Amino acid sequence: MDELNAAGDLVRLPRQRAPRPTPRPDRSFYASGKAFGRFGMRAFTPQLMPAPHSHGHIEFNWLTHGTMDYVFDGRPVTVSANRLVAFWAGIPHQTVGLSEEAIAGRQHNIYLPMDSFLHMPQLGRLTETLMGGGVILFQPEAIGLDTLERWHSDYRSGNSLRTDIVRLEIGTLFRRAAITGWDLLLPAWIEPAGSRTRTGSPVRYVVRMVRHIVENITEPLTAEDIAGVVGLHPNYATNLFTKVMSISVQKFVVRMRLIRARSLLFDGNLSIANIAFQSGFVSQTQFYEHFRKAYGMTPSQMRKDTIEG
């Protein structure tokens, strides 16, 4: 755009660029598929869902006003305002009803990748409840709307360090709840780990296989061992796992081992060989191959880059 100066001459002004749009990572948090979603947060007007869906997260919901009716794999539940709700989103769920007050308010959602949740230590019965299909309410004093709004601001900033802090605070929220307790909005319906009944939905079988893998990730894990947990033929069990999770058992095991290895890299001074062993890899060569493929660098390079900032 041009303008006239004091002498009446036409002066060409420097061209101004439009401001860069605010990053919207929340638009792509489903992109990794059903097994493992990406971390994400949303704040939006509550809305009905046309059909049930499932994805690879532990999902948190917060309503500012009114009530919302959900169906979790055929089981109805009503969510009220001003309490943080959490559930495993790998179980099909659908919003089927909203009060007028809810529609006039806002909904805050957090999407924590399921594998990140499974890697959190010492959650005990809380992990069993969520992975068993339960829906929990955090205690009123555990978190408020001001914290959720701060988290959302950090997430939308596009600053990875601020987002990392949010994820750490979510982990602290879970650990505190594991100690101080929570309220049960919908009880778990998946059988305890020791149950071997041959009846039940595919999701029940898969959850028990996931639980076995996570609890024994440092041990050798064969398809026969994993299928034996649910009393199914190995071929049938592994096909079932892939169908429900959209990832093979083998790739799931590798993913969980890599997450453990990455954590050990930054926790103490273990040698790379020890880290590989304590993460369940049979050799350093195998460990390096999977690690480089997943993260684009060797374990030593990642440790060095992190230490040097």
Buried (B, 14 or more C-beta within 10 A) or exposed (E): EEEEEEEEEEEEEEEEEEEEEEEEBBEEBBEBEBBBBBBBBBBEEBEEEEEBEBBBBBBBBBBBBBBBBBBBBEBEBEBBBEBBBBBBBBBBBBBEEBBEBBBEBBBBBBBBBBBBBBBBEEBEEBBBBBBBBBBBBBBEEBBEBEBBBEBBEBBBEEEEEBBEEBBEBBBEBBBBBBEEBBEEBBEBBBBEBEEEEEEBBEBBBBBBBBBBBBEBBEEEBEBEBBBBBBEBEBEEBBBBBBEBBBBBBEEBBBBBBBBBBBEBBEEEEBEBEEBBBBBBBEEBEEBBEBBBEBBEEBBEEBBEEEEEE
